[in-house]
């Protein structure tokens, strides 16, 4: 995951599939907001980022174990939005720093991580 998109991969015995969740703060929105005012752009970015993390948190609630991985700090920022919420207390969350990966590499990473349990 990064600040613009998260790939949701469910570990199953079936072939794994990837569902992408995109942040609504696009480059075009950034340029339009920046053209009006830098503080407006930052406010818009923070609002969109909060909505993006909220959407991901809602999905995470459906699992007992989750691994957040990727090349940016987005995974830590996401974790910080829900770590103190009791609704997430029984969910095992691991955070791993990784390089940018292809979809096949992501599937292999998830398979290796969860097969070792």
N, CA, C and O atoms as a Tinker XYZ file with bonds, in Angstrom:
   468  protein
     1  N      0.841000   -1.180000    0.000000    73     2
     2  CA     0.000000    0.000000    0.000000    64     1     3
     3  C      0.880000    1.234000    0.000000    63     2     4     5
     4  O      2.025000    1.206000    0.452000    81     3
     5  N      0.327000    2.304000   -0.511000    73     3     6
     6  CA     0.967000    3.602000   -0.417000    64     5     7
     7  C     -0.128000    4.647000   -0.197000    63     6     8     9
     8  O     -1.270000    4.297000    0.101000    81     7
     9  N      0.214000    5.911000   -0.343000    73     7    10
    10  CA    -0.762000    6.964000   -0.064000    64     9    11
    11  C     -1.848000    7.089000   -1.127000    63    10    12    13
    12  O     -2.869000    7.736000   -0.892000    81    11
    13  N     -1.641000    6.481000   -2.289000    73    11    14
    14  CA    -2.631000    6.632000   -3.356000    64    13    15
    15  C     -3.480000    5.391000   -3.587000    63    14    16    17
    16  O     -4.608000    5.497000   -4.070000    81    15
    17  N     -2.953000    4.209000   -3.247000    73    15    18
    18  CA    -3.753000    2.995000   -3.442000    64    17    19
    19  C     -3.302000    1.881000   -2.510000    63    18    20    21
    20  O     -2.153000    1.823000   -2.074000    81    19
    21  N     -4.247000    1.005000   -2.225000    73    19    22
    22  CA    -3.979000   -0.180000   -1.407000    64    21    23
    23  C     -4.494000   -1.383000   -2.178000    63    22    24    25
    24  O     -5.578000   -1.341000   -2.760000    81    23
    25  N     -3.715000   -2.451000   -2.179000    73    23    26
    26  CA    -4.134000   -3.684000   -2.838000    64    25    27
    27  C     -4.537000   -4.671000   -1.755000    63    26    28    29
    28  O     -3.722000   -5.047000   -0.912000    81    27
    29  N     -5.793000   -5.086000   -1.780000    73    27    30
    30  CA    -6.318000   -6.017000   -0.793000    64    29    31
    31  C     -6.223000   -7.420000   -1.363000    63    30    32    33
    32  O     -6.808000   -7.725000   -2.403000    81    31
    33  N     -5.478000   -8.270000   -0.669000    73    31    34
    34  CA    -5.262000   -9.642000   -1.112000    64    33    35
    35  C     -5.686000  -10.555000    0.024000    63    34    36    37
    36  O     -5.112000  -10.510000    1.112000    81    35
    37  N     -6.683000  -11.376000   -0.225000    73    35    38
    38  CA    -7.164000  -12.302000    0.798000    64    37    39
    39  C     -6.475000  -13.643000    0.599000    63    38    40    41
    40  O     -6.490000  -14.202000   -0.498000    81    39
    41  N     -5.868000  -14.160000    1.673000    73    39    42
    42  CA    -5.177000  -15.445000    1.606000    64    41    43
    43  C     -6.218000  -16.558000    1.683000    63    42    44    45
    44  O     -6.866000  -16.745000    2.712000    81    43
    45  N     -6.369000  -17.286000    0.593000    73    43    46
    46  CA    -7.319000  -18.395000    0.526000    64    45    47
    47  C     -6.671000  -19.550000   -0.222000    63    46    48    49
    48  O     -5.588000  -19.408000   -0.789000    81    47
    49  N     -7.345000  -20.692000   -0.216000    73    47    50
    50  CA    -6.854000  -21.826000   -0.997000    64    49    51
    51  C     -7.177000  -21.636000   -2.471000    63    50    52    53
    52  O     -6.547000  -22.252000   -3.329000    81    51
    53  N     -8.152000  -20.791000   -2.768000    73    51    54
    54  CA    -8.471000  -20.465000   -4.159000    64    53    55
    55  C     -7.355000  -19.581000   -4.714000    63    54    56    57
    56  O     -6.551000  -19.041000   -3.955000    81    55
    57  N     -7.310000  -19.437000   -6.019000    73    55    58
    58  CA    -6.335000  -18.482000   -6.567000    64    57    59
    59  C     -6.580000  -17.097000   -5.959000    63    58    60    61
    60  O     -7.717000  -16.633000   -5.883000    81    59
    61  N     -5.507000  -16.456000   -5.535000    73    59    62
    62  CA    -5.636000  -15.140000   -4.907000    64    61    63
    63  C     -5.995000  -14.090000   -5.951000    63    62    64    65
    64  O     -5.553000  -14.142000   -7.099000    81    63
    65  N     -6.797000  -13.154000   -5.517000    73    63    66
    66  CA    -7.142000  -12.025000   -6.374000    64    65    67
    67  C     -6.808000  -10.740000   -5.629000    63    66    68    69
    68  O     -6.687000  -10.729000   -4.404000    81    67
    69  N     -6.664000   -9.683000   -6.370000    73    67    70
    70  CA    -6.326000   -8.391000   -5.795000    64    69    71
    71  C     -7.454000   -7.409000   -6.068000    63    70    72    73
    72  O     -7.932000   -7.281000   -7.195000    81    71
    73  N     -7.869000   -6.719000   -5.012000    73    71    74
    74  CA    -8.856000   -5.646000   -5.153000    64    73    75
    75  C     -8.139000   -4.349000   -4.792000    63    74    76    77
    76  O     -7.529000   -4.251000   -3.728000    81    75
    77  N     -8.212000   -3.367000   -5.662000    73    75    78
    78  CA    -7.540000   -2.090000   -5.412000    64    77    79
    79  C     -8.515000   -1.084000   -4.814000    63    78    80    81
    80  O     -9.647000   -0.938000   -5.276000    81    79
    81  N     -8.052000   -0.396000   -3.780000    73    79    82
    82  CA    -8.781000    0.715000   -3.184000    64    81    83
    83  C     -7.930000    1.952000   -3.462000    63    82    84    85
    84  O     -6.758000    2.005000   -3.087000    81    83
    85  N     -8.519000    2.930000   -4.112000    73    83    86
    86  CA    -7.780000    4.129000   -4.510000    64    85    87
    87  C     -8.147000    5.308000   -3.611000    63    86    88    89
    88  O     -9.309000    5.492000   -3.250000    81    87
    89  N     -7.144000    6.096000   -3.260000    73    87    90
    90  CA    -7.405000    7.355000   -2.575000    64    89    91
    91  C     -8.088000    8.287000   -3.567000    63    90    92    93
    92  O     -7.760000    8.286000   -4.753000    81    91
    93  N     -9.019000    9.066000   -3.090000    73    91    94
    94  CA    -9.741000    9.968000   -3.981000    64    93    95
    95  C     -8.969000   11.253000   -4.256000    63    94    96    97
    96  O     -9.395000   12.070000   -5.072000    81    95
    97  N     -7.837000   11.436000   -3.581000    73    95    98
    98  CA    -7.021000   12.639000   -3.798000    64    97    99
    99  C     -6.073000   12.380000   -4.960000    63    98   100   101
   100  O     -4.973000   11.859000   -4.778000    81    99
   101  N     -6.514000   12.750000   -6.146000    73    99   102
   102  CA    -5.753000   12.492000   -7.367000    64   101   103
   103  C     -4.792000   13.640000   -7.662000    63   102   104   105
   104  O     -4.875000   14.709000   -7.058000    81   103
   105  N     -3.891000   13.400000   -8.591000    73   103   106
   106  CA    -2.952000   14.446000   -9.016000    64   105   107
   107  C     -3.721000   15.663000   -9.548000    63   106   108   109
   108  O     -3.344000   16.806000   -9.289000    81   107
   109  N     -4.795000   15.404000  -10.288000    73   107   110
   110  CA    -5.592000   16.504000  -10.842000    64   109   111
   111  C     -6.219000   17.333000   -9.721000    63   110   112   113
   112  O     -6.195000   18.562000   -9.770000    81   111
   113  N     -6.779000   16.662000   -8.713000    73   111   114
   114  CA    -7.354000   17.390000   -7.572000    64   113   115
   115  C     -6.287000   18.207000   -6.864000    63   114   116   117
   116  O     -6.532000   19.341000   -6.453000    81   115
   117  N     -5.097000   17.624000   -6.723000    73   115   118
   118  CA    -4.002000   18.322000   -6.053000    64   117   119
   119  C     -3.644000   19.595000   -6.811000    63   118   120   121
   120  O     -3.482000   20.654000   -6.205000    81   119
   121  N     -3.520000   19.498000   -8.128000    73   119   122
   122  CA    -3.157000   20.664000   -8.934000    64   121   123
   123  C     -4.246000   21.730000   -8.894000    63   122   124   125
   124  O     -3.947000   22.922000   -8.814000    81   123
   125  N     -5.516000   21.305000   -8.948000    73   123   126
   126  CA    -6.616000   22.271000   -8.889000    64   125   127
   127  C     -6.648000   22.984000   -7.539000    63   126   128   129
   128  O     -6.795000   24.205000   -7.482000    81   127
   129  N     -6.511000   22.231000   -6.465000    73   127   130
   130  CA    -6.538000   22.824000   -5.124000    64   129   131
   131  C     -5.318000   23.715000   -4.901000    63   130   132   133
   132  O     -5.429000   24.781000   -4.297000    81   131
   133  N     -4.166000   23.283000   -5.383000    73   131   134
   134  CA    -2.944000   24.063000   -5.216000    64   133   135
   135  C     -3.043000   25.374000   -5.986000    63   134   136   137
   136  O     -2.514000   26.398000   -5.553000    81   135
   137  N     -3.727000   25.337000   -7.138000    73   135   138
   138  CA    -3.924000   26.552000   -7.927000    64   137   139
   139  C     -4.723000   27.600000   -7.171000    63   138   140   141
   140  O     -4.539000   28.798000   -7.385000    81   139
   141  N     -5.599000   27.161000   -6.299000    73   139   142
   142  CA    -6.417000   28.089000   -5.514000    64   141   143
   143  C     -5.676000   28.551000   -4.263000    63   142   144   145
   144  O     -5.649000   29.742000   -3.953000    81   143
   145  N     -5.079000   27.606000   -3.553000    73   143   146
   146  CA    -4.391000   27.953000   -2.308000    64   145   147
   147  C     -3.665000   26.721000   -1.783000    63   146   148   149
   148  O     -4.184000   25.607000   -1.838000    81   147
   149  N     -2.461000   26.939000   -1.276000    73   147   150
   150  CA    -1.694000   25.808000   -0.758000    64   149   151
   151  C     -2.360000   25.215000    0.486000    63   150   152   153
   152  O     -2.385000   23.996000    0.654000    81   151
   153  N     -2.896000   26.071000    1.355000    73   151   154
   154  CA    -3.540000   25.535000    2.561000    64   153   155
   155  C     -4.811000   24.766000    2.198000    63   154   156   157
   156  O     -5.130000   23.765000    2.840000    81   155
   157  N     -5.536000   25.221000    1.181000    73   155   158
   158  CA    -6.712000   24.491000    0.708000    64   157   159
   159  C     -6.301000   23.111000    0.203000    63   158   160   161
   160  O     -6.973000   22.114000    0.470000    81   159
   161  N     -5.185000   23.066000   -0.533000    73   159   162
   162  CA    -4.697000   21.792000   -1.059000    64   161   163
   163  C     -4.360000   20.833000    0.087000    63   162   164   165
   164  O     -4.712000   19.655000    0.037000    81   163
   165  N     -3.678000   21.341000    1.115000    73   163   166
   166  CA    -3.315000   20.479000    2.248000    64   165   167
   167  C     -4.552000   20.009000    3.019000    63   166   168   169
   168  O     -4.618000   18.855000    3.441000    81   167
   169  N     -5.529000   20.899000    3.204000    73   167   170
   170  CA    -6.767000   20.505000    3.885000    64   169   171
   171  C     -7.505000   19.434000    3.098000    63   170   172   173
   172  O     -7.984000   18.454000    3.668000    81   171
   173  N     -7.597000   19.624000    1.788000    73   171   174
   174  CA    -8.277000   18.655000    0.916000    64   173   175
   175  C     -7.546000   17.316000    0.967000    63   174   176   177
   176  O     -8.174000   16.261000    1.049000    81   175
   177  N     -6.217000   17.366000    0.920000    73   175   178
   178  CA    -5.414000   16.141000    0.961000    64   177   179
   179  C     -5.630000   15.395000    2.279000    63   178   180   181
   180  O     -5.804000   14.176000    2.280000    81   179
   181  N     -5.619000   16.112000    3.390000    73   179   182
   182  CA    -5.830000   15.476000    4.695000    64   181   183
   183  C     -7.220000   14.864000    4.792000    63   182   184   185
   184  O     -7.378000   13.762000    5.318000    81   183
   185  N     -8.217000   15.562000    4.295000    73   183   186
   186  CA    -9.592000   15.056000    4.326000    64   185   187
   187  C     -9.716000   13.783000    3.490000    63   186   188   189
   188  O    -10.297000   12.796000    3.942000    81   187
   189  N     -9.176000   13.804000    2.284000    73   187   190
   190  CA    -9.247000   12.632000    1.403000    64   189   191
   191  C     -8.450000   11.466000    1.976000    63   190   192   193
   192  O     -8.873000   10.315000    1.865000    81   191
   193  N     -7.290000   11.753000    2.594000    73   191   194
   194  CA    -6.472000   10.701000    3.188000    64   193   195
   195  C     -7.218000   10.059000    4.354000    63   194   196   197
   196  O     -7.179000    8.839000    4.514000    81   195
   197  N     -7.893000   10.863000    5.166000    73   195   198
   198  CA    -8.663000   10.331000    6.292000    64   197   199
   199  C     -9.787000    9.419000    5.796000    63   198   200   201
   200  O    -10.043000    8.373000    6.392000    81   199
   201  N    -10.453000    9.804000    4.719000    73   199   202
   202  CA   -11.520000    8.965000    4.154000    64   201   203
   203  C    -10.959000    7.659000    3.600000    63   202   204   205
   204  O    -11.567000    6.601000    3.759000    81   203
   205  N     -9.807000    7.736000    2.955000    73   203   206
   206  CA    -9.118000    6.560000    2.404000    64   205   207
   207  C     -8.771000    5.583000    3.529000    63   206   208   209
   208  O     -9.034000    4.385000    3.417000    81   207
   209  N     -8.180000    6.093000    4.610000    73   207   210
   210  CA    -7.819000    5.238000    5.744000    64   209   211
   211  C     -9.062000    4.678000    6.437000    63   210   212   213
   212  O     -9.049000    3.536000    6.896000    81   211
   213  N    -10.124000    5.462000    6.516000    73   211   214
   214  CA   -11.369000    4.980000    7.131000    64   213   215
   215  C    -11.947000    3.823000    6.320000    63   214   216   217
   216  O    -12.409000    2.835000    6.890000    81   215
   217  N    -11.921000    3.942000    4.990000    73   215   218
   218  CA   -12.420000    2.868000    4.131000    64   217   219
   219  C    -11.603000    1.592000    4.339000    63   218   220   221
   220  O    -12.162000    0.499000    4.428000    81   219
   221  N    -10.284000    1.735000    4.416000    73   219   222
   222  CA    -9.425000    0.568000    4.632000    64   221   223
   223  C     -9.651000   -0.032000    6.021000    63   222   224   225
   224  O     -9.671000   -1.254000    6.167000    81   223
   225  N     -9.820000    0.805000    7.029000    73   223   226
   226  CA   -10.066000    0.322000    8.395000    64   225   227
   227  C    -11.355000   -0.478000    8.476000    63   226   228   229
   228  O    -11.417000   -1.493000    9.171000    81   227
   229  N    -12.374000   -0.032000    7.778000    73   227   230
   230  CA   -13.652000   -0.745000    7.756000    64   229   231
   231  C    -13.467000   -2.150000    7.195000    63   230   232   233
   232  O    -14.075000   -3.101000    7.686000    81   231
   233  N    -12.640000   -2.284000    6.180000    73   231   234
   234  CA   -12.362000   -3.599000    5.591000    64   233   235
   235  C    -11.549000   -4.460000    6.552000    63   234   236   237
   236  O    -11.820000   -5.652000    6.696000    81   235
   237  N    -10.558000   -3.869000    7.206000    73   235   238
   238  CA    -9.685000   -4.604000    8.129000    64   237   239
   239  C    -10.483000   -5.229000    9.271000    63   238   240   241
   240  O    -10.118000   -6.297000    9.762000    81   239
   241  N    -11.564000   -4.581000    9.701000    73   239   242
   242  CA   -12.389000   -5.102000   10.799000    64   241   243
   243  C    -12.920000   -6.505000   10.525000    63   242   244   245
   244  O    -13.290000   -7.218000   11.458000    81   243
   245  N    -12.961000   -6.909000    9.259000    73   243   246
   246  CA   -13.512000   -8.212000    8.885000    64   245   247
   247  C    -12.510000   -9.359000    8.995000    63   246   248   249
   248  O    -12.838000  -10.495000    8.653000    81   247
   249  N    -11.310000   -9.083000    9.462000    73   247   250
   250  CA   -10.263000  -10.110000    9.484000    64   249   251
   251  C     -9.689000  -10.285000   10.885000    63   250   252   253
   252  O     -9.765000   -9.384000   11.720000    81   251
   253  N     -9.111000  -11.465000   11.128000    73   251   254
   254  CA    -8.451000  -11.749000   12.401000    64   253   255
   255  C     -6.971000  -11.403000   12.349000    63   254   256   257
   256  O     -6.350000  -11.127000   13.375000    81   255
   257  N     -6.416000  -11.421000   11.148000    73   255   258
   258  CA    -4.987000  -11.178000   10.980000    64   257   259
   259  C     -4.756000  -10.420000    9.679000    63   258   260   261
   260  O     -5.328000  -10.748000    8.640000    81   259
   261  N     -3.906000   -9.402000    9.759000    73   259   262
   262  CA    -3.655000   -8.532000    8.612000    64   261   263
   263  C     -2.170000   -8.202000    8.561000    63   262   264   265
   264  O     -1.533000   -7.995000    9.594000    81   263
   265  N     -1.626000   -8.156000    7.352000    73   263   266
   266  CA    -0.273000   -7.643000    7.167000    64   265   267
   267  C     -0.369000   -6.405000    6.288000    63   266   268   269
   268  O     -0.948000   -6.438000    5.202000    81   267
   269  N      0.206000   -5.319000    6.773000    73   267   270
   270  CA     0.259000   -4.070000    6.016000    64   269   271
   271  C      1.684000   -3.940000    5.507000    63   270   272   273
   272  O      2.624000   -3.901000    6.300000    81   271
   273  N      1.854000   -3.874000    4.200000    73   271   274
   274  CA     3.211000   -3.766000    3.668000    64   273   275
   275  C      3.256000   -2.836000    2.476000    63   274   276   277
   276  O      2.249000   -2.599000    1.808000    81   275
   277  N      4.438000   -2.317000    2.222000    73   275   278
   278  CA     4.630000   -1.414000    1.100000    64   277   279
   279  C      5.826000   -0.518000    1.323000    63   278   280   281
   280  O      6.473000   -0.575000    2.368000    81   279
   281  N      6.121000    0.325000    0.318000    73   279   282
   282  CA     7.340000    1.126000    0.347000    64   281   283
   283  C      7.231000    2.470000    1.075000    63   282   284   285
   284  O      8.254000    3.119000    1.293000    81   283
   285  N      6.037000    2.903000    1.454000    73   283   286
   286  CA     5.882000    4.231000    2.074000    64   285   287
   287  C      5.441000    4.100000    3.534000    63   286   288   289
   288  O      5.257000    2.996000    4.045000    81   287
   289  N      5.279000    5.237000    4.185000    73   287   290
   290  CA     4.812000    5.261000    5.576000    64   289   291
   291  C      3.295000    5.150000    5.687000    63   290   292   293
   292  O      2.759000    5.195000    6.795000    81   291
   293  N      2.597000    5.009000    4.575000    73   291   294
   294  CA     1.131000    4.957000    4.592000    64   293   295
   295  C      0.624000    3.841000    5.494000    63   294   296   297
   296  O     -0.389000    4.012000    6.172000    81   295
   297  N      1.307000    2.708000    5.513000    73   295   298
   298  CA     0.855000    1.571000    6.328000    64   297   299
   299  C      0.895000    1.919000    7.816000    63   298   300   301
   300  O      0.006000    1.519000    8.568000    81   299
   301  N      1.920000    2.663000    8.247000    73   299   302
   302  CA     2.029000    3.080000    9.648000    64   301   303
   303  C      0.971000    4.140000    9.952000    63   302   304   305
   304  O      0.345000    4.116000   11.012000    81   303
   305  N      0.779000    5.060000    9.023000    73   303   306
   306  CA    -0.253000    6.088000    9.203000    64   305   307
   307  C     -1.633000    5.444000    9.332000    63   306   308   309
   308  O     -2.429000    5.837000   10.186000    81   307
   309  N     -1.913000    4.460000    8.488000    73   307   310
   310  CA    -3.188000    3.740000    8.575000    64   309   311
   311  C     -3.311000    3.059000    9.934000    63   310   312   313
   312  O     -4.332000    3.202000   10.607000    81   311
   313  N     -2.291000    2.328000   10.337000    73   311   314
   314  CA    -2.312000    1.627000   11.623000    64   313   315
   315  C     -2.571000    2.609000   12.773000    63   314   316   317
   316  O     -3.341000    2.310000   13.685000    81   315
   317  N     -1.931000    3.768000   12.724000    73   315   318
   318  CA    -2.103000    4.758000   13.791000    64   317   319
   319  C     -3.534000    5.281000   13.884000    63   318   320   321
   320  O     -3.940000    5.777000   14.935000    81   319
   321  N     -4.302000    5.178000   12.801000    73   319   322
   322  CA    -5.688000    5.656000   12.842000    64   321   323
   323  C     -6.605000    4.722000   13.619000    63   322   324   325
   324  O     -7.666000    5.141000   14.081000    81   323
   325  N     -6.203000    3.443000   13.770000    73   323   326
   326  CA    -7.107000    2.504000   14.454000    64   325   327
   327  C     -6.480000    1.745000   15.617000    63   326   328   329
   328  O     -7.182000    0.981000   16.279000    81   327
   329  N     -5.214000    1.918000   15.889000    73   327   330
   330  CA    -4.532000    1.094000   16.900000    64   329   331
   331  C     -5.125000    1.212000   18.301000    63   330   332   333
   332  O     -5.054000    0.257000   19.074000    81   331
   333  N     -5.701000    2.346000   18.641000    73   331   334
   334  CA    -6.265000    2.534000   19.981000    64   333   335
   335  C     -7.767000    2.256000   20.046000    63   334   336   337
   336  O     -8.383000    2.427000   21.098000    81   335
   337  N     -8.348000    1.834000   18.945000    73   335   338
   338  CA    -9.779000    1.543000   18.870000    64   337   339
   339  C    -10.018000    0.101000   19.329000    63   338   340   341
   340  O     -9.434000   -0.829000   18.772000    81   339
   341  N    -10.863000   -0.088000   20.330000    73   339   342
   342  CA   -11.138000   -1.426000   20.869000    64   341   343
   343  C    -11.693000   -2.391000   19.825000    63   342   344   345
   344  O    -11.537000   -3.604000   19.965000    81   343
   345  N    -12.335000   -1.876000   18.787000    73   343   346
   346  CA   -12.876000   -2.747000   17.740000    64   345   347
   347  C    -11.776000   -3.511000   16.999000    63   346   348   349
   348  O    -12.048000   -4.513000   16.337000    81   347
   349  N    -10.543000   -3.036000   17.114000    73   347   350
   350  CA    -9.419000   -3.670000   16.424000    64   349   351
   351  C     -8.519000   -4.462000   17.378000    63   350   352   353
   352  O     -7.502000   -5.010000   16.953000    81   351
   353  N     -8.882000   -4.526000   18.650000    73   351   354
   354  CA    -7.991000   -5.112000   19.656000    64   353   355
   355  C     -7.711000   -6.599000   19.452000    63   354   356   357
   356  O     -6.655000   -7.080000   19.863000    81   355
   357  N     -8.610000   -7.323000   18.839000    73   355   358
   358  CA    -8.413000   -8.762000   18.639000    64   357   359
   359  C     -7.805000   -9.091000   17.270000    63   358   360   361
   360  O     -7.609000  -10.262000   16.943000    81   359
   361  N     -7.512000   -8.072000   16.481000    73   359   362
   362  CA    -6.940000   -8.284000   15.150000    64   361   363
   363  C     -5.420000   -8.213000   15.248000    63   362   364   365
   364  O     -4.861000   -7.229000   15.733000    81   363
   365  N     -4.763000   -9.266000   14.783000    73   363   366
   366  CA    -3.303000   -9.281000   14.757000    64   365   367
   367  C     -2.857000   -8.507000   13.512000    63   366   368   369
   368  O     -3.162000   -8.893000   12.384000    81   367
   369  N     -2.132000   -7.415000   13.739000    73   367   370
   370  CA    -1.678000   -6.574000   12.629000    64   369   371
   371  C     -0.159000   -6.544000   12.626000    63   370   372   373
   372  O      0.467000   -6.227000   13.638000    81   371
   373  N      0.427000   -6.874000   11.490000    73   371   374
   374  CA     1.875000   -6.763000   11.305000    64   373   375
   375  C      2.135000   -5.724000   10.239000    63   374   376   377
   376  O      1.386000   -5.604000    9.269000    81   375
   377  N      3.212000   -4.968000   10.431000    73   375   378
   378  CA     3.594000   -3.927000    9.483000    64   377   379
   379  C      4.988000   -4.260000    8.972000    63   378   380   381
   380  O      5.915000   -4.457000    9.757000    81   379
   381  N      5.130000   -4.320000    7.654000    73   379   382
   382  CA     6.413000   -4.678000    7.039000    64   381   383
   383  C      6.784000   -3.655000    5.970000    63   382   384   385
   384  O      5.964000   -3.296000    5.124000    81   383
   385  N      8.020000   -3.197000    6.022000    73   383   386
   386  CA     8.552000   -2.308000    4.983000    64   385   387
   387  C      9.015000   -3.177000    3.821000    63   386   388   389
   388  O      9.812000   -4.095000    4.015000    81   387
   389  N      8.529000   -2.901000    2.628000    73   387   390
   390  CA     8.940000   -3.650000    1.441000    64   389   391
   391  C      9.183000   -2.679000    0.292000    63   390   392   393
   392  O      8.770000   -1.520000    0.335000    81   391
   393  N      9.853000   -3.172000   -0.718000    73   391   394
   394  CA     9.994000   -2.409000   -1.953000    64   393   395
   395  C      8.679000   -2.487000   -2.714000    63   394   396   397
   396  O      7.796000   -3.272000   -2.369000    81   395
   397  N      8.557000   -1.673000   -3.745000    73   395   398
   398  CA     7.390000   -1.751000   -4.626000    64   397   399
   399  C      7.407000   -3.125000   -5.290000    63   398   400   401
   400  O      8.463000   -3.593000   -5.715000    81   399
   401  N      6.249000   -3.773000   -5.383000    73   399   402
   402  CA     6.160000   -5.133000   -5.921000    64   401   403
   403  C      5.130000   -5.214000   -7.034000    63   402   404   405
   404  O      4.191000   -4.422000   -7.102000    81   403
   405  N      5.335000   -6.193000   -7.903000    73   403   406
   406  CA     4.317000   -6.508000   -8.903000    64   405   407
   407  C      3.190000   -7.261000   -8.199000    63   406   408   409
   408  O      3.338000   -7.666000   -7.045000    81   407
   409  N      2.081000   -7.446000   -8.882000    73   407   410
   410  CA     0.963000   -8.186000   -8.290000    64   409   411
   411  C      1.377000   -9.618000   -7.947000    63   410   412   413
   412  O      1.020000  -10.120000   -6.881000    81   411
   413  N      2.120000  -10.278000   -8.829000    73   411   414
   414  CA     2.576000  -11.648000   -8.550000    64   413   415
   415  C      3.499000  -11.687000   -7.336000    63   414   416   417
   416  O      3.418000  -12.612000   -6.527000    81   415
   417  N      4.373000  -10.696000   -7.202000    73   415   418
   418  CA     5.253000  -10.633000   -6.034000    64   417   419
   419  C      4.444000  -10.408000   -4.759000    63   418   420   421
   420  O      4.755000  -10.985000   -3.717000    81   419
   421  N      3.409000   -9.573000   -4.835000    73   419   422
   422  CA     2.548000   -9.340000   -3.674000    64   421   423
   423  C      1.848000  -10.628000   -3.260000    63   422   424   425
   424  O      1.787000  -10.946000   -2.073000    81   423
   425  N      1.323000  -11.366000   -4.225000    73   423   426
   426  CA     0.640000  -12.633000   -3.926000    64   425   427
   427  C      1.612000  -13.613000   -3.273000    63   426   428   429
   428  O      1.259000  -14.278000   -2.299000    81   427
   429  N      2.830000  -13.707000   -3.801000    73   427   430
   430  CA     3.834000  -14.612000   -3.235000    64   429   431
   431  C      4.192000  -14.183000   -1.813000    63   430   432   433
   432  O      4.372000  -15.031000   -0.939000    81   431
   433  N      4.297000  -12.893000   -1.576000    73   431   434
   434  CA     4.633000  -12.365000   -0.255000    64   433   435
   435  C      3.542000  -12.718000    0.757000    63   434   436   437
   436  O      3.836000  -13.162000    1.866000    81   435
   437  N      2.292000  -12.518000    0.370000    73   435   438
   438  CA     1.159000  -12.841000    1.249000    64   437   439
   439  C      1.107000  -14.343000    1.505000    63   438   440   441
   440  O      0.923000  -14.775000    2.642000    81   439
   441  N      1.269000  -15.134000    0.457000    73   439   442
   442  CA     1.242000  -16.598000    0.588000    64   441   443
   443  C      2.338000  -17.068000    1.551000    63   442   444   445
   444  O      2.088000  -17.883000    2.439000    81   443
   445  N      3.549000  -16.544000    1.364000    73   443   446
   446  CA     4.669000  -16.937000    2.226000    64   445   447
   447  C      4.425000  -16.515000    3.672000    63   446   448   449
   448  O      4.698000  -17.278000    4.598000    81   447
   449  N      3.918000  -15.318000    3.863000    73   447   450
   450  CA     3.670000  -14.811000    5.216000    64   449   451
   451  C      2.646000  -15.665000    5.962000    63   450   452   453
   452  O      2.886000  -16.077000    7.097000    81   451
   453  N      1.518000  -15.928000    5.332000    73   451   454
   454  CA     0.442000  -16.638000    6.020000    64   453   455
   455  C      0.618000  -18.152000    6.011000    63   454   456   457
   456  O      0.009000  -18.833000    6.836000    81   455
   457  N      1.414000  -18.694000    5.125000    73   455   458
   458  CA     1.670000  -20.141000    5.123000    64   457   459
   459  C      2.577000  -20.534000    6.274000    63   458   460   461
   460  O      2.565000  -21.684000    6.714000    81   459
   461  N      3.354000  -19.596000    6.758000    73   459   462
   462  CA     4.281000  -19.868000    7.852000    64   461   463
   463  C      3.629000  -19.910000    9.213000    63   462   464   465
   464  O      4.304000  -20.169000   10.209000    81   463
   465  N      2.328000  -19.660000    9.285000    73   463   466
   466  CA     1.632000  -19.644000   10.592000    64   465   467
   467  C      1.086000  -21.000000   10.948000    63   466   468
   468  O      0.477000  -21.162000   12.006000    81   467
